[in-house]
Each structure stands twice: as structure tokens, then as C-alpha cells.
Amino acid sequence: MKIFNSRQAVHNYLNELRASGNSIGFVPTMGALHAGHLSLIKLARQKSDVIVCSIFVNPTQFNDKKDLENYPRPVEDDIRKLEEVKCDVLFIPGVAEMYNSTEKWNIELGNLDKILEGKIRPGHYQGVTQIVKKLFDTINPHYAFFGQKDYQQFMVISYMVKKLRVKIKLVLCPIIRESDGLAMSSRNIYLSPPDRKNALALYKALSKVVELYKTKTIAQIIKEVNSFLKSAPGIELEYFEIFNAKSFEAVTSKRSASLIALVAAKVGSIRIIDNMILK
């Protein structure tokens, strides 16, 4: 695996590979890699000749400076994991390589940055789109792979790609879960044993949605699942919603072709998000 810290160096290297007819698959991450990230690398291998992973803890998408400071950065362990799954290129820049002090960024995102995660974390998706556009410009991939767990983020990036006419195919990849159903996340390591147990309420709630969906209305499902989560020990519910998976708007009926149930909660001091697509 080749490792680059310079935008120009990795850009030039990958351009040579593109010119030779190789397709480039890109997996952007903030590190602290787990099986969910590695599944993206494996899926990228199925579609691409050359697999590029980036590790960059992006300061502009953090609302809380303490959260930024505490974000895990096990770089050596991440490198080992990427080598094990045969990633070809790792781009791991410093902050000064990606940003200068004078630049500004603002992109209109419709309603996507005003609801759910956007409402709770104002400015977050401006930071996400800012860094993803920089990474896309640097790597210039044919495909970019994102996990379903951050579904709203995928919708935001899809919106940006369409708006700015970026010629990259985005690929949504399934959520990878622990054996008990908890969605894998870099922040899970901070859950205490009791909080780890309590966090399973989110997966149980989503599983409950799938069962209720067979016989209940959307309003009934929302009422029952909200009641379940609000009474679950150790759960501080932030939202539970059922949206149209394509328009990313709240629904009141099952007539939409594709629906997604989304949930976010604090468990102890850790925020957890999860979702499930309803067939």
C-alpha cells in the first residue's frame, strides 16, 4: 500500500493510473477503522481496479471542539487493517494540507442541512461537503463508497455532486452490525458496558418498525416506537422519523416506493445514529 500526505503527490500518482485505463474507487474516512469501513474497501474492490482510502479528521464538521479533540486516531492500527484488506493507496493529510486560513465555503443544500442531523448539528454538513469536495478534486475517483449508517450524509453528498455536476458515481453500502445488532461506529468504544447494553434499544426499535410496518399506519408506527424509545433505560431520544428514502422528506403514508426509518439518541455521553430501509 502506497501512503501519501500531499494532495499534489497523490493526485499525480492516481492520474497516471487513470491514464493507463485503471478505474479508481475511493473510500473517505476519519479513521478509527472498524469492520464497517473495511466492508467499503471490499465492495470497492468489486467495482474498481485501484482502491484509495483517505483518513482525515475534518475539523470543519465538528460543532464541539472537545469532540474533535477526543476523536480516536489509532493511525498505526488503521494502516495495518488497510494493508490486510489490500487497500492500494492511503491518503492521510494534515489539516494545513487541506485548508488555508482564508478560504470560505458555503453551498446551498435545500432542506437537507436544516432537518434531523442538520438541525441538531448546525454547520455540520457545510463542513462535510467542504472536505468531500476537496477530496474528490484531489483523488478524482470514478466511484466513491459511503456507508448507509450516515444516510443523511449520503443524501447531502449526492445533492452536492448533482448540483456541482461532479462526475463521480456514488455507491451506498449496507450497514455492518455487531452480532447483537448494534451498528458499528468508531465512537462505540466509548460506551460503558451498561451504555453498550442500553444502546441496543435503537436496533430493537428499528426491528420493531419492520414488524409494525406489516399491519400499522405510519402514524401508529411512529407513536409506538417513540413510546418504546422514550421508556427505554439510558436512552435520551433526539429523533425518530420515517422518511421517503429518495426525497428525504417525512411521510404520512406507505405509498412512497422506498421508505427509511431513522433514529438518533444519546446513550450516556455518546450520540448514536442508526437507520433501516423499509422494503
N, C-alpha and C positions, 0 to 999 in steps of 0.2 A: 504494500500500500504506500503510495506517494503522499507525503504530507506537505501542505503549503500554508504559509502565513500571509503571503502577499496576494492581493487581488489581481494585480497585473500578471504575476507569475502563473497563477492557476488558470487565469483567463487565456493566456497564450498557450499553455500546455493543452488545454481542452480544445482550443480552436484547431490545433494541429490534428488532434484525434478526430474532430468533426470533419475536417477537410479530407481525412483518409476514409470517410464513409461510416464512421462509428456513431451510433446513437448514444446520447448522454441521458442518464437517469439521475435525478437529484433528490436527495432526502435532507431537507434543512432541519436541524435540531438545536436545542440548547444544552445538549449533553446530558450527563447523568443517565446514560442509556440503559434501557431495560428491554425485555423481550418484545414489547410493542414496537419500539424503534427498529429493532433488528428484523422484525417481520416486514417492515417497509423496505429494508435493504434487500431482503429475499424476493419480495414482489417486484422490486425494481429490476432485479436480475432477469426476471422472466420477460421484460419488455425492452431492456436496454443492453448495449454492449459494454458500456463503461458506467460504473456506479460511483457517484460523488456524494459524500456526506459532509455537511458543514456542522460545526459546533461553535455557537456564538450565543452567549447570554446577553441578550439585547436590552440595554438599559432604558431605551425609549418606550418599551411596552410595560414597564413596571410602574404601578401607581405608588407602591410602598417601597421606600429606599431600603428598609430593613429586609423586606422580602428579596430584593435584589442582592443584598449583601449575603444573605443566608442561603441563596440558591446553591444547591450542591454542584461541585465542579471536580468530579473524580476523573481527571483527564487521562491519566495513565491506564486506568481500568477501561475507559471508553475506547481508547486506541486498541487495547487487547481484544475487546469484543468485536470491534470493526474488522480487525485482522482475521478473527475466527470465522466471520461470515463472508470473508473475501471481498470486502469493500475495496475499490480500486484507488480512490482519491479521497483524502480528508483535507478540508479547508477549515483552518482554525485560526482566524484573525484576532487581533487585539482591537479594542474599541477605537483607538486612533486610526487604525487601518480602514475602518468602516465609516467613521464620522469625522467631520471637522466642526469647529466651534461656531461657524457662521451659517451653516446650512439650515433651511427650513423645509418642512413638509406638511402638506395638508391635501387630502383627497376627499372628495365628496363620496360618501358611501351609502347614500339613500337613507333608509331607516336602520340599516344593519348595525351601525355603531351607537344606536340610541336605545336598543332593547336588550333584555337579558344581560349577557356579559358586558355589552357595550354600556348599558345603563349603570351597572354595578362598578365597572372599571372604566370611567371616562378617560378618553385618550388612548386607551389600550390598543385599539385597532388601528389608530393612526401610526403608532409605533410598530405594530406588526406589519402593516403594508409598507412602511418606510424601509424596514430591513429586508423584507422579502423581495421588494423591487430591486434593491441593491444587489442581493444575492442572485436574483435572476439575471441581472445585467452582467454580473461577474462570471457566473457559471455558464449561462446561455444554454440551458438543457433543452432536450426535446420533450422530456417528461419530468414532472415534479410530483412527488408522492407525499400525501398527508394522511394522518390518522383520523378516523371518524370521531374519536372521542372529543376532539375540538371541532365539532361540526360547524358551529357558527364561524369559527376562524376560516374553515374551508370555504364557506359561502362568501365571506368577506374577500378572500383572495381570488375566488372565482369572479366576483364583481370587479375587482381591480384589473384582473387580466383582460376581461372583456372591455372595460372602459378604456384602458390604455392600449388595447389591441396588441397585447403581448402574445407572441406566437409560441406558446408552451401548452402542452396537454397536461391538465391536472388530473391526478388519479386519487380517488378516495379509497382508503384501505380500511378493512374491518378493525373494530376494537379488539384488542387482546386482553383477556381477563385472567386473573388468578384462578386457581382451581375452585374457589368458593364464589367466584363471580365478580369480585372487586376489579374494576377497570384499572389496568396498570398505569401508573403515573410516577414521575420522578419524585413527587412530593410524598408518596405513600410511606417512605422510610421514616418520615417524621411523625407518623401516627403512633401513639402509645398503644400497647396491647388492648386496653379497653376501647379506645377510639377506633382501632382497626376492626374490632368486632362490631361496634356500632355503625361503622361506615357501610356495612353490608346492607343496611336498610335501603340505600339508594338502588342497588341492584334488585333487591326484593321488590321495591316499588315499581321499577320498570318491568319486571317479570309479571307483576300484578296487572299492569296496564295491558300486556299482551293477552292475559286471560280475560280481563274485563271487556276488552275490545270485541270479543265474540258476541256479547249479549247486551252491553250497555251503550248508552249515548256518550258523546264526548263530554257533555256537562256532568253526567253521572260519574264517568271515569275520573275527571279532574277533582270532583268533590271527594270521592272515596280515597284517591291516592294522596291528596292533600291532607286529609284526616289521618291517614296512616303515617305519613311522614312527620306531621306535627306532634303525633303522640309517640314517635319512636325515640328511645333514650339516646341522649348525646347528640341529637341532630338539630341544628339551627337552620331551618329551611330558608333558602333565598328565593327560589322559584321552582315551580313545576308547571310545564306547559306542553301542549300538543300543537305542533305547527305543521303547515304544509311544508314538506321537505324541499320543494323546489322554489317556492316564492318566499319561504321563511317568514310566514305570517301566521298568526293564531287562527285556528279553525273552530267552527262550531258544529260541523257535521262530518260524517265519514265519506262524503262524496269525493274528496280530493284523492287523486290517484296514488299519492305517496305521502305518508304522514310520518312524523318523528316525534317521539316523546323526549323531552329534555328536562334535566334536573340539576340543581346546584344547591349545595349546602355547606355549612361549616361543621366540621366534626372536630371537636376540640378547637385548636387554633388553625387547622388546615382546611382550606377550601377544596371541595371535591366537585367535579362536574362529571356527568355521565349522560348517555342518551341511548335510545333504541329505535331503530326504524321499524315501523309497523307495516307489515305486508297486507 
